Amino acid sequence: MLEELNIKNFALIDELHLDFGEGLNILTGETGAGKSIVIGAVSAVLGEHLSGEYIRSGEKKAQVEGSFKISSNKTVRTILSEMGIEEEELILSREITSSKKSSYRVNGRMVTLSTLKKISQGLVDLHGQHEHQSLLIVDNHLYLLDALGGKRLGDLREKVSSQFYILEDLKKRQKRLQADEEESLRRLDLGKFQIEEIEKANLVVGEDKELEEKIKVLQNAERLLQLSNQSCSLLSGEEKEGSLRDNLSIVLGKLKEIILFDKSLEPVLRSLEDAFYQIEDASRDLKKYKDSLDFSPRELEEASERLDLINNLKRKYGKTISEVLTFKEKIKKEVQSISQRDEEKGVVLKEIERVSLSLSKKAKELSLKRQEIAKDLEKRVKDELSNLGMKKCQFKVSITQREKEHGLIVSTHSLNLEPTGIDKVEFLISPNPGEDLKPLAKIASGGEMSRIMLALKSILSKVDPVPSLIFDEIDTGIGGEAARMMAKTLSSLSISHQVICVTHLPAIASFADHHYYVEKEVVGERTKVRLRHLDKRARVRELARMLRGEGITETTLKDAEELLGSARGHRDSP
């Protein structure tokens, strides 16, 4: 709710402070008194474009500041929370310099124009010769129509939105699977080859070391045979001459003879006897080794080929046989995963078909419900406009769908799908007979626009989250019963919203909860705009002036009192 407005050096206003209240706030005054300047100042603080010169003559800059109560405004508080602002009072300010440049602040913090507009759209709807109107934003029409549908439609829309995002995720998953398919096939073929190559080798851990030793022996088999033969001859005396064993046997015989006379050599004898038996064992082992040597070029070739095979696998898949075998297990898992992709693609495709079918039914159901609500809204708006003096005005809720290749299939049509469903909703108006229906934004007349907006707002008031409504030039071209109906509509609307209205009609002004009188006065050689909050007595005189002009009489005062009493009676009635 707009609580305060401070204006300085703006157009004819040198300095002005306004306190607005809840309910219906009415601004009246002579034609040209400056009422529209006050509305222009509100428009300025909301971030709207200002045409013409708005800095008071002789001044370097103009300043406008608006203070808003936002404790119950969840939309705006969410936006401010994202900015780190948690206060329950919001102050928007705008400074306009002589170079026509503007600076904007939110609670003293400098912000961009786009940020200011994002905030202000949830604060005030300003109807008249201004563009700050939420109903001119086509995207809002769908939201407002759905809000009229209540919880049942809201739940259905939520289901559509939820399934929309589920379907989007499934399609992304399907796209990823398709994009990876060529690479996956390549990796699958390679993986199968690698597994087959490793498994075919029948690797055994440590086998490469054994082969290296075996090859070393086979490559030197002739020399080993020669050396072992010579060693056997020297040890075992196969050549019967000068063998180590024979010579040692002779020495043992002599020592045994010596011991018969001298026992001191017994340790030497035992030591040499041990050595003799060890030589006997070594001689047998050496002979076995010699006999085992069987040089075969084919065996060497086979061992070398086997080692080459192992070394080739190690170059490809790991530094050791263990690493090669570990790599094989890893590739097996990857191949298994890739092999399951086709199965996964099938599962995803079936899920896409299932969700699409369900979503198609719900989106169609949502669209049909919207059409029902739209017909009811059209009738109610036409009735409201008729009461407001626009009997010939036509209003239509346009609900259309856009076809899209590979979209959602609904009743054989491939349609564009959004989180809100398949519908695009737009309010269309034809103010005068013979004119085509046009979008709200293309209606030129400020008075017509204000009345259309009033009609819509009165119907949508319970679901419209914007708390403050400002109507300028709303009473242009109407009077009599239409004026009284407009006054009652404004009064009813002010129960749920703060309404600020500039009017020339006493029938409307009489319903005010807060009545302000705007006037011009000349001080010295400067024209200034002044504003007064009228008490009951002053209100009666202002209503009398509005009824009969400046020639106020007792009769006109009595008429004004009756008008005020009648309005009060209507407001007090259940």
C-alpha positions, 0 to 999 in steps of 0.5 A, a space after each residue: 500500500 502507498 502510504 506517503 508521497 513526497 514531491 520536490 521541484 516536480 512540474 508546478 510542485 515546489 514541495 508537497 507531502 501526501 499521506 494516503 490511507 486504506 480504502 478509497 482515496 479521492 483527488 478532486 480540484 478545478 480543471 488544470 489544478 495539478 491533479 494529474 501532476 500528482 499522478 505523474 509523480 507516482 508514475 515517476 517513482 514507479 519508473 515510468 518514462 516521463 515525456 516533456 519537462 518535469 523539473 520545476 522552472 529554475 531548479 536543477 533537479 526534481 525528486 519524488 519519493 514513495 513509501 509503501 507498506 509491504 508486510 503482506 505483499 509476498 510477491 514484492 517481499 520475495 523480490 526484495 529478499 533476493 536483494 538482501 532487503 528484509 524491511 517491511 517498509 519500502 521506500 522508492 525514490 527517483 531523482 531527475 536531473 536537468 540533463 533528463 537523466 534519472 537515478 533510482 533508489 530502493 531503501 537508499 540503495 542505488 538500483 537499475 531501472 529494470 530492477 525498480 520496475 520489477 519491484 513496482 509492478 507488484 506495488 501499484 497498477 496505474 490506469 489512465 494516461 500511463 503505461 504502468 498497468 499489470 493488465 497490459 502485460 499479456 503474460 498476466 492474463 493467463 495467471 489471472 484467468 487461472 486464479 479465477 478458477 480457484 483451487 481445482 484449476 490451480 491443482 490441475 495446472 500444478 499437475 500440468 507444470 509438474 509433468 511438463 518438467 518431468 517430460 523435459 527431463 526425460 527428453 534431455 535424457 533421451 537426447 543424451 543417449 542418442 548423442 552418445 550412441 555413435 561414440 558408445 558403439 565405437 567404445 563397445 566394439 573397442 571394449 569387446 576387442 580389448 577383452 577378447 585380446 586379453 582373455 585370449 592370452 590366458 595371462 598368469 601373474 608372474 609369468 613374464 618373469 619366469 619366461 625371461 629367466 627361461 629364455 635366458 637359459 635357452 639362449 645360453 644352453 650350449 655354454 651351460 652344458 659345457 660348463 656343467 660337464 666340466 664341473 661334473 668331471 672335476 667333482 665326481 671324477 668321471 674322467 677318472 683322473 685328478 677328480 676333486 672327489 678322488 683326491 679328497 678320498 686319498 687325503 682322507 685315507 692318509 689322515 686316518 692313518 695319521 690319527 692312529 698315532 696322533 689324535 689331534 687331527 681328528 677335527 680336520 678329519 671330520 671336517 674333510 669328511 663333511 666336505 666329501 659328503 657335500 661334494 658327493 651331493 653337489 656332484 649328483 645335483 650338478 649331474 641332474 642339471 646337466 642331464 636336464 639341459 636339452 637345447 631346443 630352438 623351437 622352445 626358445 622361439 615359443 618362449 620369446 613369442 609368448 613374452 612378446 605377446 605379454 609385453 605388447 599387452 602391457 604396453 597397451 593396458 598396464 605396466 604389469 600383468 596385474 594391471 592388464 587384468 584389472 584393466 580387463 575387468 574395468 572394460 567389462 563393466 563399461 561394455 556391460 553398461 554400454 550394452 544396457 544403453 539400448 535397454 535404457 533408451 527403450 525404457 526412456 521412450 516408453 516413459 516419454 510416451 506414458 507421460 506425454 499421454 497423461 500430460 496431453 489429457 491434463 493439458 486438454 482438460 485444463 484448456 477446456 476449464 479455462 474456456 469455461 471460466 473465460 465465457 463467465 469472465 466475458 459475461 461479467 466484464 460486459 455487465 460491468 462495462 455496461 454499468 459503467 456506461 460502455 454498453 456497446 463495448 465487447 470483451 473477449 478472452 482469446 484462448 489460442 494454441 500454437 502448433 509446433 513440430 514435435 510438440 505435444 500431441 493433443 487431439 491429433 494436433 502437435 502443439 507448443 507446450 509450456 509449464 502453464 499448458 498449451 494455451 496462450 491467453 489474451 484479453 481483447 476489447 472493442 470499445 465501440 460498435 463496428 471496431 475489431 477486437 484488439 489487445 488492451 494495450 492498443 486502446 487509445 482512450 485513457 478514459 475507456 482504458 480506465 473503465 475497462 481496467 476498473 471492470 476487470 479489477 472489480 471482477 479479478 480483485 480477489 485474485 489480483 495480488 497488486 495491492 494499490 490501484 490508481 485511476 486517472 480520467 476514469 470518469 471521462 464522458 459518463 454521468 448519471 446512473 453510470 457515474 453512480 455505478 462506477 462509484 459503487 464499483 470503486 467503493 467495493 474494490 477499495 474493500 480489498 485494495 487501496 484505490 486512489 482516484 482522480 475524479 470530476 464527478 461528485 457521485 464518485 467523490 462522495 464515496 471517498 474514505 480520504 478526500 484530497 483537494 488539489 489547487 493552484 495558487 500564485 505566490 509572488 510570481 510563481 505558481 504552486 500546487 497545493 493539496 489539502 486533506 478535507 474534513 467533513 465540512 470541507 468535503 461538503 463544500 467541495 461536493 457542492 462546488 462539483 455539483 453546481 460550480 462556484 455559485 455555492 448556495 444553501 441548496 447545493 450544500 444540502 444536496 452535497 450533504 445528502 449525496 455524502 449521506 447516501 454514499 455513506 449509507 451504501 458503504 455501511 450497508 451489508 
